[in-house]
Amino acid sequence: MKKTLTTCVWLDTGAEEAMQLYTSLLPNSRMGGVQRHAADSPFGTKKGDVMSASATIMGQEFMALNGGPMFPQTEAVSFQIHCDTQEELDHYWDSLLAGGGKPSQCGWLKDRFGVSWQVVPTILEEVMMNGDAAARERVTAAFMEMQKLDVAAIKAAAEG
C-alpha cells in the first residue's frame, strides 16, 4: 500500500484542466490519472464526465475532485509559490491569473478555478524570519500596499 499524503482540492468543475495548468506551470510536476464517471448520476454528471484528476505538483501528490458547488474554495486553504526574481514572480502571477483569475492584496490571488495562491519573493520570507524589527516593519508596511509583490521595493524597504 502506498504511504503518502495526498492533498485533495474540491472544485465545482475543471479538475482535469486545473491539474493540467498546474503541472504545465510548476517544475517537478506531471499529470497522473483521470477518473471518469462510469454512469449517469442523479447529481447531473454524465457517463464519461471527469470525476477527479491526479497529479504530482512540485513533488507533492494532489487530486482535484469535480465535486460541485456545495463546498466552494476559500482563502482558508492556499498554496504559496516562492520566487527568487521578479521575472519568476511575474510569470507565475500572470499565468495563474490568466483566463479569469482575480488578484488580491499582499501577493494573493485566486486562479480561474477559485484556488487561492500567494506568489512570494524569497526575500520577503528572509527578512520576515531573519531581519531586524525595523526592517520587518518597513517591509510589512511596503507589501501591505501591494497586490502583486515587487521584489525591488521589498529589498529597498528591507535596506531602509
NUSERO-872592 format. One record per residue (C-alpha): residue number from 1; residue in one letter; x negated, y, z negated. Coordinates in pm, 1 decimal, always signed. Last residue first. Layout:
  pos  code      east     north        up
  NUM     a         X         Y         Z
...
//
This chain:
  pos  code      east     north        up
  160     g   -1585.9   +5115.4    -481.2
  159     e   -1757.6   +4807.1    -343.6
  158     a   -1446.5   +4595.2    -392.8
  157     a   -1228.6   +4861.2    -228.8
  156     a   -1458.4   +4869.5     +74.1
  155     k   -1453.2   +4489.5     +98.6
  154     i   -1071.3   +4491.2     +79.2
  153     a   -1051.2   +4760.3    +347.5
  152     a   -1288.3   +4566.7    +574.7
  151     v   -1093.8   +4240.8    +530.4
  150     d    -753.3   +4393.8    +604.2
  149     l    -461.5   +4183.4    +479.6
  148     k    -147.5   +4170.4    +691.7
  147     q    +127.9   +4344.1    +491.1
  146     m     -82.1   +4587.6    +293.5
  145     e     -15.4   +4829.0      +5.1
  144     m     -65.8   +4564.7    -266.1
  143     f    -398.3   +4482.6     -98.7
  142     a    -559.5   +4814.7    -190.9
  141     a    -434.6   +4845.7    -550.4
  140     t    -543.4   +4487.2    -616.9
  139     v    -885.6   +4553.6    -467.2
  138     r    -937.7   +4863.5    -680.2
  137     e    -825.1   +4686.4    -998.9
  136     r   -1037.7   +4378.4    -927.4
  135     a   -1341.0   +4601.0    -861.7
  134     a   -1287.3   +4783.4   -1193.6
  133     a   -1249.0   +4455.0   -1384.8
  132     d   -1573.0   +4306.5   -1249.6
  131     g   -1564.0   +4065.8    -962.9
  130     n   -1580.8   +3687.3    -996.5
  129     m   -1229.8   +3545.5    -954.6
  128     m   -1045.1   +3840.8    -797.9
  127     v   -1352.7   +3948.0    -601.2
  126     e   -1420.0   +3601.9    -458.4
  125     e   -1049.8   +3537.7    -393.5
  124     l   -1019.2   +3856.1    -189.7
  123     i   -1349.3   +3800.0      -6.3
  122     t   -1211.8   +3465.1    +118.2
  121     p    -960.8   +3654.0    +333.8
  120     v    -603.2   +3538.8    +275.8
  119     v    -319.8   +3433.5    +507.3
  118     q     -29.1   +3357.5    +275.0
  117     w    +231.5   +3125.7    +420.0
  116     s    +604.4   +3072.4    +365.6
  115     v    +798.0   +2820.8    +578.4
  114     g   +1114.6   +2961.0    +739.5
  113     f   +1073.1   +2761.1   +1062.3
  112     r    +979.8   +3075.9   +1258.0
  111     d    +692.9   +3139.6   +1014.8
  110     k    +740.9   +3331.5    +692.4
  109     l    +471.7   +3577.3    +596.0
  108     w    +254.5   +3673.8    +301.3
  107     g     -70.0   +3871.1    +328.8
  106     c     +13.1   +4113.1     +47.9
  105     q    +361.7   +4202.7    +169.8
  104     s    +598.9   +4034.9    +418.1
  103     p    +578.7   +3946.2    +785.3
  102     k    +863.4   +3760.0    +957.9
  101     g    +831.6   +3473.2   +1207.1
  100     g   +1035.0   +3470.0   +1526.9
   99     g    +837.3   +3302.6   +1802.4
   98     a    +491.3   +3406.2   +1694.3
   97     l    +449.1   +3497.9   +1326.7
   96     l    +232.8   +3191.6   +1252.5
   95     s     +11.9   +3257.7   +1554.3
   94     d     -31.3   +3628.9   +1475.8
   93     w    -133.6   +3568.9   +1114.2
   92     y    -356.5   +3271.2   +1200.0
   91     h    -546.4   +3458.7   +1471.7
   90     d    -559.2   +3787.0   +1277.9
   89     l    -716.4   +3609.8    +977.1
   88     e    -978.0   +3444.6   +1199.7
   87     e   -1065.0   +3778.6   +1361.0
   86     q   -1069.3   +3949.8   +1021.6
   85     t   -1331.8   +3703.2    +907.4
   84     d   -1382.5   +3431.5    +644.4
   83     c   -1023.7   +3308.1    +630.4
   82     h    -838.6   +3110.8    +362.2
   81     i    -497.3   +2976.6    +466.5
   80     q    -246.4   +2953.7    +185.1
   79     f     +72.5   +2746.0    +191.2
   78     s    +397.5   +2831.8     +20.0
   77     v    +650.3   +2697.9    -227.3
   76     a    +866.9   +2933.0    -434.4
   75     e    +870.1   +3161.1    -128.1
   74     t   +1190.8   +2990.9     -23.1
   73     q   +1284.7   +2730.8    +239.3
   72     p   +1652.1   +2644.1    +273.3
   71     f   +1803.6   +2341.5     +97.1
   70     m   +2158.3   +2287.4    +232.5
   69     p   +2067.5   +2389.8    +588.7
   68     g   +1993.6   +2052.3    +743.4
   67     g   +1745.3   +1781.5    +651.1
   66     n   +1517.4   +1782.2    +953.2
   65     l   +1227.4   +1649.4    +746.4
   64     a    +867.3   +1761.7    +786.5
   63     m    +604.6   +1522.3    +655.9
   62     f    +258.3   +1616.7    +543.9
   61     e     -67.0   +1437.1    +462.7
   60     q    -371.4   +1656.4    +392.6
   59     g    -694.4   +1661.2    +597.5
   58     m    -642.6   +2013.7    +730.2
   57     i    -295.2   +1904.1    +839.0
   56     t    -232.6   +1531.4    +880.8
   55     a    +104.0   +1493.4   +1042.9
   54     s    +448.1   +1341.7   +1001.7
   53     a    +773.0   +1411.4   +1180.5
   52     s   +1122.7   +1354.6   +1049.6
   51     m   +1480.7   +1285.4   +1158.7
   50     v   +1436.5   +1373.9   +1526.1
   49     d   +1753.5   +1314.9   +1726.7
   48     g   +1760.4    +980.0   +1911.9
   47     k   +2113.8    +883.7   +1809.0
   46     k   +2295.1   +1204.4   +1724.3
   45     t   +2296.6   +1408.1   +1407.1
   44     g   +2616.3   +1582.2   +1303.6
   43     f   +2642.2   +1470.0    +941.1
   42     p   +2880.2   +1181.1   +1021.5
   41     s   +2584.1   +1009.1   +1185.6
   40     d   +2503.4    +898.0   +1540.6
   39     a   +2264.3    +604.0   +1548.7
   38     a   +1898.3    +508.8   +1511.0
   37     h   +1794.5    +859.9   +1408.5
   36     r   +1438.4    +933.1   +1514.9
   35     q   +1110.5    +910.5   +1323.4
   34     v    +812.2   +1091.9   +1470.9
   33     g    +469.3    +958.7   +1386.7
   32     g    +146.3   +1137.7   +1308.6
   31     m     +18.3   +1456.6   +1465.5
   30     r    -337.8   +1564.0   +1401.5
   29     s    -523.1   +1818.7   +1191.7
   28     n    -888.3   +1878.2   +1098.1
   27     p    -854.3   +2243.3   +1203.1
   26     l    -524.1   +2436.9   +1192.0
   25     l    -334.0   +2576.9   +1487.8
   24     s    -245.6   +2276.5   +1704.0
   23     t    -161.2   +2064.6   +1398.8
   22     y     +54.7   +2342.4   +1250.2
   21     l    +245.0   +2407.9   +1571.5
   20     q    +306.4   +2039.3   +1649.3
   19     m    +420.3   +1977.6   +1288.9
   18     a    +666.3   +2266.2   +1316.9
   17     e    +795.2   +2147.5   +1655.6
   16     e    +857.8   +1796.3   +1520.7
   15     a   +1043.1   +1924.9   +1214.2
   14     g   +1246.6   +2187.0   +1403.7
   13     t   +1575.8   +2176.9   +1215.2
   12     d   +1703.6   +2279.0    +869.9
   11     l   +1362.5   +2212.5    +725.5
   10     w   +1257.3   +2015.5    +417.6
    9     v    +877.0   +2005.8    +384.0
    8     c    +746.6   +1678.9    +241.0
    7     t    +396.8   +1687.8     +91.5
    6     t    +236.3   +1344.3     +96.0
    5     l     +29.2   +1216.8    -195.8
    4     t    -179.0    +916.1    -112.1
    3     k    -201.4    +553.8    -216.1
    2     k    -130.3    +343.9     +93.6
    1     m      +0.0      +0.0      +0.0
//
